[in-house]
Amino acid sequence: MRIARFTTGDDPRYALVDGEAGSEQLVVITGDPIYTPVQPTGERIPLDDDGVRLLAPVIPRSKIVGVGRNYAAHVAEMGNELPSAPLLFLKPNTSVIGPDDPIVLPDWTEDVHHEAELAVVIGKVTKNVTLERALDQVFGYTVANDVTARDAQRADPQWTRAKGFDTSCPIGPWIVPGLDVADLAVRARVNGELRQDGSTSQMVFDVAYLVSYVSEIFTLLPGDVILTGTPAGVGPIVDRDIVEVEVEDIGTLRNPVIRRA
């Protein structure tokens, strides 16, 4: 099952995504599926219809929790040490954009990188959950790009500016519940060139551990998102680039890059 959030020019709605790539249809459902049971309305809309626009499948009401240095090869390429515990940071919900929305490069940075990631969407109020029950709290999974101003990350003692600016968290194209994410390919392409090609099996801390660990620090609320880290191969993105982030069995998230004059 794939769950999308979309608009046809009016208020955002939710739908199940049915069909193969290139011929998908949106099976419109009532309400927000994180909070209400999935109930189709009977309306079906071709995804490629004029006026249909996919939105970020979730806008966290509370927070996005990022995990840094969670792939050993990425840690090595950045010249850092492996953390002994998950390295956490926060991104505001104002950083979230959806499929095909532009990543806008701030005028205060000259070195912005893509970071392809599996994103975890929380489905229940979660506090101090055990490792064994952690995945029961997950609503589903989506694709994210943890866009990072690398020069600001090097310059600042903490990562808020580098990772929290507007448009720095593309999410989409939809949420897939009930997915086994132990060994999924995670890739990034820029202008069609493969930059990142890793697997979730390479995570230092897996999804269940991250959900349990984060819940010891913050109460996680329905719709909160955990970004699980990025594999090796991060690199710069510049004006007019097209970035595609793909997670196997979920889909591909595409965003153009612009720098406004």
DACORCOR-V795323 format. One record per residue. N is the residue number from 1. PHI is phi in whole degrees, 0 to 359 (999 if undefined). PSI is psi as a letter, one per 40 degrees, with the letter a starting at -180 (none if undefined). OMEGA is omega in degrees with one decimal (none if undefined). Layout:
N:PHI:PSI:OMEGA
N:PHI:PSI:OMEGA
This chain:
1:999:h:175.4
2:240:h:-177.2
3:241:h:-178.6
4:247:i:171.4
5:242:h:-171.0
6:210:i:172.7
7:219:i:169.9
8:244:f:-179.3
9:111:e:178.2
10:250:a:-179.6
11:297:i:178.3
12:300:i:175.3
13:228:i:179.7
14:244:i:-179.7
15:207:i:165.1
16:278:i:179.5
17:260:h:-175.9
18:242:i:175.1
19:106:i:-179.1
20:277:i:-180.0
21:304:h:-179.2
22:96:e:179.2
23:224:f:-177.5
24:292:i:171.9
25:236:i:175.5
26:267:h:176.5
27:265:g:-171.0
28:295:h:178.5
29:237:i:-179.9
30:274:i:170.5
31:67:a:179.6
32:257:h:-172.3
33:293:e:173.9
34:291:d:-174.0
35:249:d:-175.1
36:230:i:178.0
37:300:i:-180.0
38:289:h:178.6
39:226:h:177.6
40:298:i:178.5
41:272:e:-174.1
42:99:e:179.5
43:275:h:176.5
44:234:h:-177.3
45:229:h:174.6
46:301:h:-177.6
47:298:d:-177.6
48:270:e:175.5
49:299:i:173.0
50:301:h:177.7
51:94:e:177.1
52:277:h:179.6
53:227:h:174.0
54:288:h:177.2
55:250:i:170.2
56:307:h:-173.1
57:293:e:175.5
58:209:i:169.3
59:247:h:-176.0
60:303:h:177.5
61:287:d:-173.0
62:245:c:-170.9
63:195:i:167.8
64:244:h:-179.8
65:256:h:177.7
66:267:i:176.6
67:239:h:-180.0
68:265:i:171.4
69:56:f:-177.5
70:255:e:172.5
71:232:h:-172.9
72:301:d:-177.6
73:294:d:176.2
74:292:d:176.7
75:303:d:-178.9
76:294:d:-177.6
77:293:d:178.7
78:268:e:177.9
79:74:f:-178.1
80:250:i:176.1
81:262:i:175.0
82:297:h:178.2
83:286:i:177.4
84:276:e:176.2
85:216:i:179.9
86:306:h:179.0
87:265:h:-170.4
88:253:i:170.6
89:212:i:-178.8
90:243:i:169.6
91:240:h:178.4
92:285:i:179.6
93:291:e:175.7
94:288:e:176.5
95:277:e:-172.7
96:281:h:168.4
97:227:i:-177.2
98:251:a:179.1
99:302:h:177.0
100:68:e:171.6
101:286:i:-177.2
102:283:h:165.6
103:279:h:-176.1
104:261:h:-178.1
105:284:h:179.1
106:294:i:-178.1
107:284:e:-178.5
108:265:e:178.3
109:229:i:177.6
110:240:e:-174.5
111:215:g:-178.4
112:255:h:-176.9
113:243:i:168.5
114:275:i:173.2
115:216:h:-178.7
116:285:h:-175.1
117:213:i:163.6
118:281:h:178.4
119:247:h:-179.2
120:254:h:178.3
121:256:h:-178.0
122:281:i:-176.8
123:248:e:-176.0
124:220:i:172.1
125:300:h:-169.5
126:227:h:176.5
127:218:h:177.3
128:52:f:179.7
129:283:i:178.4
130:287:i:177.4
131:302:d:-176.6
132:293:d:-176.6
133:253:e:-173.0
134:300:d:-176.4
135:290:e:175.6
136:294:e:-177.6
137:270:e:-175.2
138:271:h:174.6
139:281:d:-179.2
140:176:a:-173.0
141:228:i:176.2
142:217:a:-176.9
143:252:i:179.2
144:220:i:173.7
145:236:h:-178.9
146:275:g:-176.0
147:298:h:-170.8
148:226:h:172.2
149:279:g:-170.1
150:294:d:179.1
151:293:d:176.3
152:292:d:177.7
153:297:d:178.1
154:289:d:-173.0
155:278:d:-172.8
156:265:i:177.5
157:287:e:173.0
158:224:i:-163.2
159:257:e:-173.9
160:300:d:-178.4
161:293:d:-175.2
162:294:d:-171.8
163:241:e:-173.8
164:249:e:-175.8
165:288:i:179.9
166:306:h:178.3
167:76:e:-176.8
168:273:e:-179.3
169:223:g:171.6
170:298:h:179.2
171:224:i:175.9
172:152:a:-1.1
173:279:e:-179.3
174:202:i:178.7
175:255:h:175.9
176:243:h:176.4
177:283:i:169.6
178:67:f:-175.5
179:269:h:170.4
180:278:h:-173.4
181:252:f:-176.0
182:292:d:-175.3
183:209:g:179.4
184:244:h:176.6
185:294:h:176.2
186:235:h:-172.9
187:226:i:170.6
188:226:h:174.3
189:234:i:174.3
190:238:h:-175.9
191:53:f:177.6
192:86:e:-179.1
193:273:h:179.3
194:291:h:179.7
195:250:d:-178.9
196:238:h:-180.0
197:208:g:-178.1
198:234:a:179.9
199:217:i:176.7
200:298:e:176.9
201:294:e:-179.1
202:271:e:179.1
203:298:i:172.7
204:291:d:178.1
205:242:h:-175.3
206:281:i:-172.9
207:299:d:-179.1
208:301:d:179.6
209:297:d:-178.5
210:296:d:-179.8
211:299:d:179.6
212:297:d:-177.2
213:296:d:-179.2
214:298:d:-177.6
215:291:e:174.2
216:284:e:-176.5
217:258:d:179.9
218:243:i:163.5
219:286:h:177.5
220:272:h:-178.2
221:250:i:176.5
222:307:h:-177.9
223:94:e:174.2
224:297:i:-176.1
225:235:h:171.4
226:247:h:173.6
227:269:h:-164.9
228:265:e:179.7
229:102:i:-172.8
230:234:i:175.0
231:285:i:-179.9
232:296:i:175.7
233:109:e:179.1
234:301:i:-178.7
235:193:i:-172.2
236:287:i:168.6
237:235:i:-175.5
238:226:i:-179.0
239:309:h:176.7
240:80:e:171.6
241:291:i:170.4
242:241:h:-178.4
243:253:h:175.8
244:237:h:177.4
245:245:h:-175.6
246:234:h:168.0
247:239:h:-178.0
248:307:h:178.3
249:70:e:173.8
250:246:c:-179.8
251:155:a:-176.2
252:240:h:178.8
253:254:h:-176.5
254:245:h:176.8
255:216:h:170.5
256:282:i:178.7
257:243:h:177.2
258:224:i:169.5
259:236:h:-176.7
260:283:i:179.7
261:290:none:none
